[in-house]
Amino acid sequence: MKVFVRSSAGAVVEVKYPFGGPWSWQNRGGYSTTDPIAIAGPNRVDLVVYGRKGDSTVASGYSWHQSWAPDQWSSYDDWGTAGDGFVGQPGEAFFSGTNVDVLGVSAEGHLWDTHYDGAFWSGWLQYGGSGGPSRVIGSPSAVFTPYGGLFSLLVRGSDGALWDCWPSHLNCVWQAHGGQISNDPVVVSAASWREDVLVRAISPFYVAHQLYANSAWAQCIACYDNFGGVMA
């Protein structure tokens, strides 16, 4: 088992527990300004972080990548910036055995994607499409859906609403869920044709839920199930 964390100095640290052995720590280095995302595939692990370029005291919105396959780590790849530099956290959708999409939001609110096809990464490409928010804020959330080899992408727009799409060749036809949310959406898919999305709703702050099942979003657009509680 492997766990990846960010140290107080900004380095990525791997914490691993081999079968029958004690926990061990290994410094993976780098200048990370976000928590790392780890993508596990067949005989492969990919780490993606946002970090710094050159002078370790200057944050510059760069993206960095490191891979483990099959028994050793690569050096860090400088994936560079997109737009005016990345903000928030990277997001990922892993699907179809070898295909991976890593998602990012640039400072001007554009959505970006780099795709791994089992052999090569595509480099950062900007999403197009129609009907979406004027800007994306925060970090994107995505999940592989077992139906049709798609992944579902959800974001928080600059209007404060939840938006979703199923990307097709870097194009999105966006659907607005209305309401007002104050955090990045969290989405999981536990079964075919089902997605559960959790957000923090505004006024008052509470855990809100929407369900996608049987080809449609349950309840209604712009309303949520109230899971109760008071969120700080």
Phi and psi restraints in degrees (value plus and minus 20) as a CYANA .aco file:
   2 LYS   PHI    -144.0  -104.0
   2 LYS   PSI     118.2   158.2
   3 VAL   PHI    -147.6  -107.6
   3 VAL   PSI     118.0   158.0
   4 PHE   PHI    -140.0  -100.0
   4 PHE   PSI     110.8   150.8
   5 VAL   PHI    -154.7  -114.7
   5 VAL   PSI     147.8   187.8
   6 ARG   PHI    -127.4   -87.4
   6 ARG   PSI     107.6   147.6
   7 SER   PHI     -98.3   -58.3
   7 SER   PSI     148.9   188.9
   8 SER   PHI     -84.1   -44.1
   8 SER   PSI     -41.7    -1.7
   9 ALA   PHI    -108.2   -68.2
   9 ALA   PSI     -22.3    17.7
  10 GLY   PHI      72.8   112.8
  10 GLY   PSI     -19.7    20.3
  11 ALA   PHI     -99.4   -59.4
  11 ALA   PSI     132.3   172.3
  12 VAL   PHI    -105.3   -65.3
  12 VAL   PSI     109.7   149.7
  13 VAL   PHI    -138.7   -98.7
  13 VAL   PSI     110.7   150.7
  14 GLU   PHI    -118.3   -78.3
  14 GLU   PSI     107.4   147.4
  15 VAL   PHI    -135.1   -95.1
  15 VAL   PSI      99.1   139.1
  16 LYS   PHI    -148.1  -108.1
  16 LYS   PSI     130.2   170.2
  17 TYR   PHI    -145.7  -105.7
  17 TYR   PSI      76.4   116.4
  18 PRO   PHI     -90.5   -50.5
  18 PRO   PSI     133.3   173.3
  19 PHE   PHI     -78.4   -38.4
  19 PHE   PSI     102.3   142.3
  20 GLY   PHI      59.1    99.1
  20 GLY   PSI     -14.5    25.5
  21 GLY   PHI    -142.1  -102.1
  21 GLY   PSI     153.2   193.2
  22 PRO   PHI     -99.6   -59.6
  22 PRO   PSI     144.2   184.2
  23 TRP   PHI     -84.8   -44.8
  23 TRP   PSI     123.7   163.7
  24 SER   PHI    -156.5  -116.5
  24 SER   PSI     134.7   174.7
  25 TRP   PHI    -135.3   -95.3
  25 TRP   PSI     120.7   160.7
  26 GLN   PHI    -162.1  -122.1
  26 GLN   PSI     108.0   148.0
  27 ASN   PHI    -100.2   -60.2
  27 ASN   PSI      99.5   139.5
  28 ARG   PHI    -111.2   -71.2
  28 ARG   PSI     -22.9    17.1
  29 GLY   PHI      56.5    96.5
  29 GLY   PSI    -181.5  -141.5
  30 GLY   PHI      67.9   107.9
  30 GLY   PSI     153.2   193.2
  31 TYR   PHI    -142.8  -102.8
  31 TYR   PSI      61.1   101.1
  32 SER   PHI    -106.8   -66.8
  32 SER   PSI     115.7   155.7
  33 THR   PHI    -128.6   -88.6
  33 THR   PSI     -18.6    21.4
  34 THR   PHI    -154.8  -114.8
  34 THR   PSI     145.0   185.0
  35 ASP   PHI     -85.6   -45.6
  35 ASP   PSI     123.6   163.6
  36 PRO   PHI     -95.4   -55.4
  36 PRO   PSI     130.1   170.1
  37 ILE   PHI    -125.7   -85.7
  37 ILE   PSI     118.3   158.3
  38 ALA   PHI    -136.2   -96.2
  38 ALA   PSI     107.9   147.9
  39 ILE   PHI    -136.0   -96.0
  39 ILE   PSI      93.4   133.4
  40 ALA   PHI    -119.9   -79.9
  40 ALA   PSI     104.6   144.6
  41 GLY   PHI    -148.0  -108.0
  41 GLY   PSI    -193.6  -153.6
  42 PRO   PHI     -81.5   -41.5
  42 PRO   PSI      93.3   133.3
  43 ASN   PHI      35.6    75.6
  43 ASN   PSI      13.6    53.6
  44 ARG   PHI    -175.6  -135.6
  44 ARG   PSI     121.9   161.9
  45 VAL   PHI    -152.1  -112.1
  45 VAL   PSI     114.3   154.3
  46 ASP   PHI    -138.6   -98.6
  46 ASP   PSI     111.8   151.8
  47 LEU   PHI    -129.1   -89.1
  47 LEU   PSI     114.5   154.5
  48 VAL   PHI    -151.8  -111.8
  48 VAL   PSI     112.1   152.1
  49 VAL   PHI    -159.0  -119.0
  49 VAL   PSI     141.0   181.0
  50 TYR   PHI    -118.4   -78.4
  50 TYR   PSI     117.8   157.8
  51 GLY   PHI    -169.8  -129.8
  51 GLY   PSI    -167.0  -127.0
  52 ARG   PHI    -138.5   -98.5
  52 ARG   PSI     141.4   181.4
  53 LYS   PHI    -139.0   -99.0
  53 LYS   PSI     104.8   144.8
  54 GLY   PHI      53.3    93.3
  54 GLY   PSI    -131.3   -91.3
  55 ASP   PHI     -81.2   -41.2
  55 ASP   PSI     100.2   140.2
  56 SER   PHI     -89.5   -49.5
  56 SER   PSI     -28.8    11.2
  57 THR   PHI    -111.9   -71.9
  57 THR   PSI     -25.5    14.5
  58 VAL   PHI    -133.3   -93.3
  58 VAL   PSI      93.9   133.9
  59 ALA   PHI     -97.3   -57.3
  59 ALA   PSI     114.6   154.6
  60 SER   PHI    -156.7  -116.7
  60 SER   PSI     -10.6    29.4
  61 GLY   PHI      50.6    90.6
  61 GLY   PSI       6.3    46.3
  62 TYR   PHI    -100.5   -60.5
  62 TYR   PSI     137.3   177.3
  63 SER   PHI    -132.8   -92.8
  63 SER   PSI     122.4   162.4
  64 TRP   PHI    -151.2  -111.2
  64 TRP   PSI     130.1   170.1
  65 HIS   PHI    -158.8  -118.8
  65 HIS   PSI     121.9   161.9
  66 GLN   PHI    -161.5  -121.5
  66 GLN   PSI     120.7   160.7
  67 SER   PHI    -145.7  -105.7
  67 SER   PSI     131.4   171.4
  68 TRP   PHI    -139.1   -99.1
  68 TRP   PSI      95.6   135.6
  69 ALA   PHI    -191.6  -151.6
  69 ALA   PSI     108.2   148.2
  70 PRO   PHI    -106.7   -66.7
  70 PRO   PSI     -44.6    -4.6
  71 ASP   PHI    -151.1  -111.1
  71 ASP   PSI      -6.4    33.6
  72 GLN   PHI    -171.5  -131.5
  72 GLN   PSI     136.3   176.3
  73 TRP   PHI    -108.9   -68.9
  73 TRP   PSI     122.7   162.7
  74 SER   PHI     -98.3   -58.3
  74 SER   PSI     148.8   188.8
  75 SER   PHI     -94.4   -54.4
  75 SER   PSI     146.6   186.6
  76 TYR   PHI     -89.5   -49.5
  76 TYR   PSI     113.3   153.3
  77 ASP   PHI    -114.0   -74.0
  77 ASP   PSI     112.0   152.0
  78 ASP   PHI    -103.7   -63.7
  78 ASP   PSI      84.6   124.6
  79 TRP   PHI    -104.9   -64.9
  79 TRP   PSI     -24.7    15.3
  80 GLY   PHI      53.4    93.4
  80 GLY   PSI    -184.9  -144.9
  81 THR   PHI    -132.5   -92.5
  81 THR   PSI     147.4   187.4
  82 ALA   PHI    -151.2  -111.2
  82 ALA   PSI     118.1   158.1
  83 GLY   PHI      39.2    79.2
  83 GLY   PSI    -149.9  -109.9
  84 ASP   PHI    -114.4   -74.4
  84 ASP   PSI       1.8    41.8
  85 GLY   PHI      80.6   120.6
  85 GLY   PSI     132.9   172.9
  86 PHE   PHI    -103.8   -63.8
  86 PHE   PSI     128.1   168.1
  87 VAL   PHI    -149.4  -109.4
  87 VAL   PSI     148.9   188.9
  88 GLY   PHI      49.4    89.4
  88 GLY   PSI    -166.3  -126.3
  89 GLN   PHI    -140.1  -100.1
  89 GLN   PSI     129.3   169.3
  90 PRO   PHI     -87.1   -47.1
  90 PRO   PSI     132.3   172.3
  91 GLY   PHI    -141.9  -101.9
  91 GLY   PSI     143.2   183.2
  92 GLU   PHI    -166.6  -126.6
  92 GLU   PSI     132.7   172.7
  93 ALA   PHI    -154.5  -114.5
  93 ALA   PSI      99.5   139.5
  94 PHE   PHI    -130.1   -90.1
  94 PHE   PSI     107.5   147.5
  95 PHE   PHI    -174.9  -134.9
  95 PHE   PSI     142.6   182.6
  96 SER   PHI      36.0    76.0
  96 SER   PSI      16.6    56.6
  97 GLY   PHI      61.3   101.3
  97 GLY   PSI     -78.4   -38.4
  98 THR   PHI    -140.2  -100.2
  98 THR   PSI     -34.7     5.3
  99 ASN   PHI    -102.9   -62.9
  99 ASN   PSI     112.6   152.6
 100 VAL   PHI    -153.8  -113.8
 100 VAL   PSI     118.5   158.5
 101 ASP   PHI    -140.1  -100.1
 101 ASP   PSI     107.3   147.3
 102 VAL   PHI    -126.4   -86.4
 102 VAL   PSI     112.2   152.2
 103 LEU   PHI    -134.0   -94.0
 103 LEU   PSI     126.0   166.0
 104 GLY   PHI    -166.2  -126.2
 104 GLY   PSI     137.3   177.3
 105 VAL   PHI    -139.0   -99.0
 105 VAL   PSI     107.7   147.7
 106 SER   PHI    -107.7   -67.7
 106 SER   PSI     146.1   186.1
 107 ALA   PHI     -80.2   -40.2
 107 ALA   PSI     -48.3    -8.3
 108 GLU   PHI    -106.3   -66.3
 108 GLU   PSI     -15.1    24.9
 109 GLY   PHI      71.8   111.8
 109 GLY   PSI      -4.8    35.2
 110 HIS   PHI    -110.6   -70.6
 110 HIS   PSI     131.6   171.6
 111 LEU   PHI    -120.8   -80.8
 111 LEU   PSI     113.3   153.3
 112 TRP   PHI    -147.5  -107.5
 112 TRP   PSI     139.0   179.0
 113 ASP   PHI    -165.3  -125.3
 113 ASP   PSI     120.4   160.4
 114 THR   PHI    -146.7  -106.7
 114 THR   PSI     115.1   155.1
 115 HIS   PHI    -136.4   -96.4
 115 HIS   PSI     115.4   155.4
 116 TYR   PHI    -128.7   -88.7
 116 TYR   PSI     103.9   143.9
 117 ASP   PHI    -122.0   -82.0
 117 ASP   PSI      -5.6    34.4
 118 GLY   PHI      82.7   122.7
 118 GLY   PSI     -32.4     7.6
 119 ALA   PHI    -156.0  -116.0
 119 ALA   PSI     -60.5   -20.5
 120 PHE   PHI    -157.8  -117.8
 120 PHE   PSI     130.8   170.8
 121 TRP   PHI    -110.8   -70.8
 121 TRP   PSI     124.7   164.7
 122 SER   PHI    -101.1   -61.1
 122 SER   PSI     -40.7    -0.7
 123 GLY   PHI      65.8   105.8
 123 GLY   PSI     144.7   184.7
 124 TRP   PHI     -94.1   -54.1
 124 TRP   PSI     108.0   148.0
 125 LEU   PHI    -149.5  -109.5
 125 LEU   PSI     121.1   161.1
 126 GLN   PHI    -106.8   -66.8
 126 GLN   PSI     119.4   159.4
 127 TYR   PHI     -91.7   -51.7
 127 TYR   PSI     121.2   161.2
 128 GLY   PHI    -130.1   -90.1
 128 GLY   PSI    -178.6  -138.6
 129 GLY   PHI     104.0   144.0
 129 GLY   PSI    -190.0  -150.0
 130 SER   PHI    -158.2  -118.2
 130 SER   PSI     132.7   172.7
 131 GLY   PHI      55.6    95.6
 131 GLY   PSI      -6.5    33.5
 132 GLY   PHI    -111.1   -71.1
 132 GLY   PSI    -196.2  -156.2
 133 PRO   PHI     -87.6   -47.6
 133 PRO   PSI     134.4   174.4
 134 SER   PHI     -85.7   -45.7
 134 SER   PSI     -52.1   -12.1
 135 ARG   PHI    -165.2  -125.2
 135 ARG   PSI     127.8   167.8
 136 VAL   PHI    -117.7   -77.7
 136 VAL   PSI     117.1   157.1
 137 ILE   PHI    -142.6  -102.6
 137 ILE   PSI     138.7   178.7
 138 GLY   PHI      55.2    95.2
 138 GLY   PSI    -167.9  -127.9
 139 SER   PHI    -137.0   -97.0
 139 SER   PSI     120.1   160.1
 140 PRO   PHI     -95.8   -55.8
 140 PRO   PSI     137.3   177.3
 141 SER   PHI    -148.8  -108.8
 141 SER   PSI     116.8   156.8
 142 ALA   PHI    -164.3  -124.3
 142 ALA   PSI     134.2   174.2
 143 VAL   PHI    -166.5  -126.5
 143 VAL   PSI     120.5   160.5
 144 PHE   PHI     -91.1   -51.1
 144 PHE   PSI     114.1   154.1
 145 THR   PHI    -128.6   -88.6
 145 THR   PSI     112.0   152.0
 146 PRO   PHI     -86.6   -46.6
 146 PRO   PSI     -28.8    11.2
 147 TYR   PHI    -114.5   -74.5
 147 TYR   PSI      95.0   135.0
 148 GLY   PHI      55.4    95.4
 148 GLY   PSI      -6.1    33.9
 149 GLY   PHI      45.2    85.2
 149 GLY   PSI      11.5    51.5
 150 LEU   PHI    -123.7   -83.7
 150 LEU   PSI     145.0   185.0
 151 PHE   PHI    -147.1  -107.1
 151 PHE   PSI     129.2   169.2
 152 SER   PHI    -119.4   -79.4
 152 SER   PSI     113.4   153.4
 153 LEU   PHI    -139.3   -99.3
 153 LEU   PSI     107.4   147.4
 154 LEU   PHI    -148.5  -108.5
 154 LEU   PSI     120.0   160.0
 155 VAL   PHI    -161.4  -121.4
 155 VAL   PSI     146.5   186.5
 156 ARG   PHI    -123.2   -83.2
 156 ARG   PSI     105.9   145.9
 157 GLY   PHI    -105.8   -65.8
 157 GLY   PSI     146.8   186.8
 158 SER   PHI     -86.2   -46.2
 158 SER   PSI     -34.8     5.2
 159 ASP   PHI    -102.4   -62.4
 159 ASP   PSI     -20.7    19.3
 160 GLY   PHI      64.4   104.4
 160 GLY   PSI     -18.6    21.4
 161 ALA   PHI    -115.1   -75.1
 161 ALA   PSI     140.5   180.5
 162 LEU   PHI    -104.8   -64.8
 162 LEU   PSI     113.2   153.2
 163 TRP   PHI    -147.3  -107.3
 163 TRP   PSI     127.7   167.7
 164 ASP   PHI    -160.9  -120.9
 164 ASP   PSI     137.4   177.4
 165 CYS   PHI    -177.1  -137.1
 165 CYS   PSI     143.1   183.1
 166 TRP   PHI    -128.1   -88.1
 166 TRP   PSI      84.2   124.2
 167 PRO   PHI     -83.9   -43.9
 167 PRO   PSI     126.2   166.2
 168 SER   PHI    -157.7  -117.7
 168 SER   PSI      88.2   128.2
 169 HIS   PHI      32.3    72.3
 169 HIS   PSI      30.3    70.3
 170 LEU   PHI      44.4    84.4
 170 LEU   PSI       3.7    43.7
 171 ASN   PHI    -141.5  -101.5
 171 ASN   PSI     122.1   162.1
 172 CYS   PHI    -149.1  -109.1
 172 CYS   PSI     114.8   154.8
 173 VAL   PHI    -123.2   -83.2
 173 VAL   PSI      85.4   125.4
 174 TRP   PHI    -100.5   -60.5
 174 TRP   PSI     130.3   170.3
 175 GLN   PHI    -147.4  -107.4
 175 GLN   PSI     108.2   148.2
 176 ALA   PHI    -112.1   -72.1
 176 ALA   PSI     117.8   157.8
 177 HIS   PHI    -123.0   -83.0
 177 HIS   PSI     -18.6    21.4
 178 GLY   PHI      43.7    83.7
 178 GLY   PSI    -176.9  -136.9
 179 GLY   PHI      45.8    85.8
 179 GLY   PSI    -194.5  -154.5
 180 GLN   PHI    -153.4  -113.4
 180 GLN   PSI     103.3   143.3
 181 ILE   PHI    -140.7  -100.7
 181 ILE   PSI     136.9   176.9
 182 SER   PHI    -142.1  -102.1
 182 SER   PSI      -7.7    32.3
 183 ASN   PHI    -165.0  -125.0
 183 ASN   PSI     154.4   194.4
 184 ASP   PHI     -94.6   -54.6
 184 ASP   PSI     118.8   158.8
 185 PRO   PHI     -88.5   -48.5
 185 PRO   PSI     130.3   170.3
 186 VAL   PHI    -137.3   -97.3
 186 VAL   PSI     105.5   145.5
 187 VAL   PHI    -147.4  -107.4
 187 VAL   PSI     119.0   159.0
 188 VAL   PHI    -154.2  -114.2
 188 VAL   PSI     133.4   173.4
 189 SER   PHI    -149.0  -109.0
 189 SER   PSI      85.7   125.7
 190 ALA   PHI    -111.6   -71.6
 190 ALA   PSI     -33.6     6.4
 191 ALA   PHI    -178.6  -138.6
 191 ALA   PSI     145.1   185.1
 192 SER   PHI     -77.1   -37.1
 192 SER   PSI     120.5   160.5
 193 TRP   PHI      37.3    77.3
 193 TRP   PSI      16.1    56.1
 194 ARG   PHI    -165.6  -125.6
 194 ARG   PSI     111.3   151.3
 195 GLU   PHI    -153.4  -113.4
 195 GLU   PSI     119.8   159.8
 196 ASP   PHI    -137.6   -97.6
 196 ASP   PSI     106.0   146.0
 197 VAL   PHI    -136.8   -96.8
 197 VAL   PSI     108.2   148.2
 198 LEU   PHI    -136.5   -96.5
 198 LEU   PSI     115.8   155.8
 199 VAL   PHI    -160.7  -120.7
 199 VAL   PSI     148.3   188.3
 200 ARG   PHI    -123.1   -83.1
 200 ARG   PSI      94.6   134.6
 201 ALA   PHI    -101.8   -61.8
 201 ALA   PSI     135.2   175.2
 202 ILE   PHI    -119.6   -79.6
 202 ILE   PSI     123.1   163.1
 203 SER   PHI      39.5    79.5
 203 SER   PSI      62.3   102.3
 204 PRO   PHI    -101.1   -61.1
 204 PRO   PSI     148.5   188.5
 205 PHE   PHI     -91.6   -51.6
 205 PHE   PSI     101.1   141.1
 206 TYR   PHI    -170.0  -130.0
 206 TYR   PSI     142.9   182.9
 207 VAL   PHI     -96.6   -56.6
 207 VAL   PSI     101.1   141.1
 208 ALA   PHI    -133.3   -93.3
 208 ALA   PSI     132.1   172.1
 209 HIS   PHI    -158.7  -118.7
 209 HIS   PSI     118.7   158.7
 210 GLN   PHI    -149.6  -109.6
 210 GLN   PSI     127.2   167.2
 211 LEU   PHI    -141.4  -101.4
 211 LEU   PSI     111.3   151.3
 212 TYR   PHI    -126.4   -86.4
 212 TYR   PSI     100.8   140.8
 213 ALA   PHI    -172.3  -132.3
 213 ALA   PSI     122.6   162.6
 214 ASN   PHI      34.6    74.6
 214 ASN   PSI      26.7    66.7
 215 SER   PHI      51.5    91.5
 215 SER   PSI      -3.7    36.3
 216 ALA   PHI    -173.5  -133.5
 216 ALA   PSI     131.9   171.9
 217 TRP   PHI     -96.6   -56.6
 217 TRP   PSI     110.1   150.1
 218 ALA   PHI     -91.3   -51.3
 218 ALA   PSI     149.6   189.6
 219 GLN   PHI      41.3    81.3
 219 GLN   PSI    -137.2   -97.2
 220 CYS   PHI    -173.2  -133.2
 220 CYS   PSI     139.7   179.7
 221 ILE   PHI     -85.8   -45.8
 221 ILE   PSI     117.6   157.6
 222 ALA   PHI      58.3    98.3
 222 ALA   PSI      -6.5    33.5
 223 CYS   PHI    -158.4  -118.4
 223 CYS   PSI     137.0   177.0
 224 TYR   PHI    -155.4  -115.4
 224 TYR   PSI     138.5   178.5
 225 ASP   PHI     -96.7   -56.7
 225 ASP   PSI     112.9   152.9
 226 ASN   PHI    -110.9   -70.9
 226 ASN   PSI      92.2   132.2
 227 PHE   PHI    -105.8   -65.8
 227 PHE   PSI     -19.0    21.0
 228 GLY   PHI      58.3    98.3
 228 GLY   PSI    -187.4  -147.4
 229 GLY   PHI      58.6    98.6
 229 GLY   PSI     145.0   185.0
 230 VAL   PHI    -140.0  -100.0
 230 VAL   PSI      97.7   137.7
 231 MET   PHI    -115.4   -75.4
 231 MET   PSI     112.9   152.9
